[in-house]
Amino acid sequence: MQTDQFSKRFRELQKESDLIPFHSGDPFTYVPDGSWEGWATSAQNLIKAVFGEDSPHYINFTEAVKTCAGDGAHVKGLQGRFKSAKEDFEGGYVFNVDLRVSGEVFGDFIVLAKQSLAEGHKDVAAVLASAALEDSLKRYATANGLNVDDESMVAVINALKSKGLVSGAQKTLLDAMPKIRNYAMHADWEKISEPDVNSVIGFVEQFLLTKFSHG
């Protein structure tokens, strides 16, 4: 899982942080050039991946990197910000990271689907949108404790409904989606219209926005 990879990287970078050398200077301590920059760059990338570039953790760490000239106080400030991010991640105070990262990937699928549709490639758009729809539903169900790995889209939708994870307009719109998905995956192109594809694209966009974008 993505969270396992992030957890491993946090531990690795914490070890690197603990090994950063501080030397006595006049009048303050300092860290030799090259002894903190590589660690800080890796830490910055990790914090961005986990929390997002609009998060306070990323913004504060980035600002600290900009003003850090290698003096001991500034480097310790970076270490403190990194430790704070690590503790929030390990404490579970982050919206499901797998969902947010998955949402970015599925968002790319939808961008490609829109582009394909605009260029007259309805069938390609239908496959891309349907794949994003099915995978996003399964990811969301799994993140909420449902075992749906080998289930059909209909079964996944029913599981989400039974647990109250989709409601209102989303529930109504979902009922029409399996048929479109099946047409796309079985190459029944004549049964799929552009409005059908647009409806899938629109649903996935809204689903990603409401279910995957927190963090």
N, C-alpha and C positions, 0 to 999 in steps of 0.2 A: 504494500500500500504506500501511497505517497507520503502519508504521515510518518510511517516507519523510516523512510529515507530522510525526511526532514529531522526526525528525532536523532538519527545517527549523525547527521551533519552538525547539529547543534552540539552534540557531545564532542565531536572532533574539534570543532572550533573553540570550544571551551578549554580543551587541553592546550591548543595553540595559544590561546589568550593567557593561560597560566604560565606559559614559557617565555612570554615577552620580557626581555631584559630591561630593567630600570637601572640607570647609572646615576651616581651622585655628581651634581654639577655645582656651579656657583652662580646664583644661590639656590637653584632648584634642581630636582632630578630631571633626567631626560632619557629618551629612548633613541638609540642610534638609528640613522636613516636606514630604511629597508627592513627594519625589525617589526614594524607594525602595519605598514601599508598593505601588504599582501593579505594579512589576516583581516584587516578592516574591509578590504574590497570583497572578500569571500563572505564575511559577516553581513555586509550590506546587501549582497545578492540574496542571501538566505532569508533575511528579514523581509525583503521585498516579495520573495516567492511565497512566504508563509502568510504575511499580513496584508500585502498589497501596497502599492506606492502611495496611496492616500491615507495610510494608517499613521497614527502618531508615532508608533515605534520606528517606522521607516523614515518619516520626515525628521524626527529628532536625531536619529543616528546619522542621516545624511548631512544635516546641518553641523553636527559635531565633527564629521570627517572634513568638511570644508574648512573649518577653523583650526583643525589640529595641525600643529607644526612639529610634533614630536616631543613636546615637553611632557613631563610626567603627569601633571594634572589633567591635561587634555586626553592623553591616552587612557588614563584611569577613568575618565568620563565616558569614553567610548566603551570600555570594558563594562562599566556599570549599565549603560544602555543595552548592550548586548545581553548581559545577564538578566535584565528585566524582561526583555523579549523572550528569552529562553524560558524563564520561569512562567510567564503567561502561557506560552505554548504548552509546556509540560503540565501545567495546572488545568488545562482544558478550557482556558478562557479565550478561545478562538472559535469562531464558527467553523464547522466541519471543513477542514482544508481540502480534503478530497473533492468535496462538492464544488468549492470555488475554482479549483484548478480544472476540474472536469467542465465546469461551466464555461471557462475560457476556451477550451478545446471545442466544445459543442457550438460555441458562438462562432468560431472560425468556420465550422461546417455550414452554419446558417448563412454566413457571409458568402461562401462559395455557392450555396444553393440559390441565393438571390441573384448573384452574378450570372449563374448559368441560366436562370429563368429569363433574365433581362436580355441575354444573348440568344434566346430562342431555343435553349436546350432544356425543354420541359422535363424530359425523362431523367436526365442527369440530376436536375434539381430535386426531382421527386425522391430519388434514391438517397441523396445527401440529407435531405430534410427528414426523411423517414428513419434513417439510421440515427440521426441526432435525437429524434423523438424517442425511439425505443431505448437507446442507451441512457438518455437522461432520466427517463422514467425508472429504469432499473437501478441506476445509481442512487436516485433519490429514495427509492424503496429500501435499498440495502442500507443506506445511511441512517434510516429510521427503524432498523432492526427487523426488516422483512427478508425472508429467504426466497428470492425470486430468480436465482441464477439461471435455472433451466425452464422457466415459465414462459408461456406465450404472452404477447402484449395484453391480450384480454385479461389473462389471469393477474398480470401485474397491475393493471388498472383497477380490477376488482379488489385486489389487496390494498391498494392505496385508498380506495373509497371506504372499505370496511374499517380502516383505521382512522378515517377522517382527515387524511392527509391532502386530499383534493376535495374541493367543494364549490358550490355555486356555479358560475359560468364555466370554470375549468372542467368541472365534472361533466357538464352537458356537452362541451366541445370534444372531450376525450372520447365519448361514445362513438363518434364518427371516424376517429383516427385509425383504428385497426384495419378497417376495410381499405383505406387509402394505402396504408403501409403494405398490406398483403398484395395489392395490385402492383405496387412499385417493386417489391422484392421478387415477384413472380413474372415480371416483365409484361404485365397486362396493360401496356401503354395506352391502348385505345380507351380504356376505362378510366383514365386519369385526365382531368382537365387542368388548365392553368389555375383556375380558382381553387381547385382541390389542393394543389401544391402551395398556393399562397396561404391557404387556411392552416396547413401544417407548419409552414414557416412562421406565421403569426403566432400560433399557439406556442411553439418552442421558444420563440423570443420572449414571450410573456412568462412562460414557465421558468426559463433561466433567470429572468429578472426578479421574479418573486421568490424562487426557491434556492437559487445558487449564488446570488451575488452578495450576500452578507459577509462581512469579515473585517 
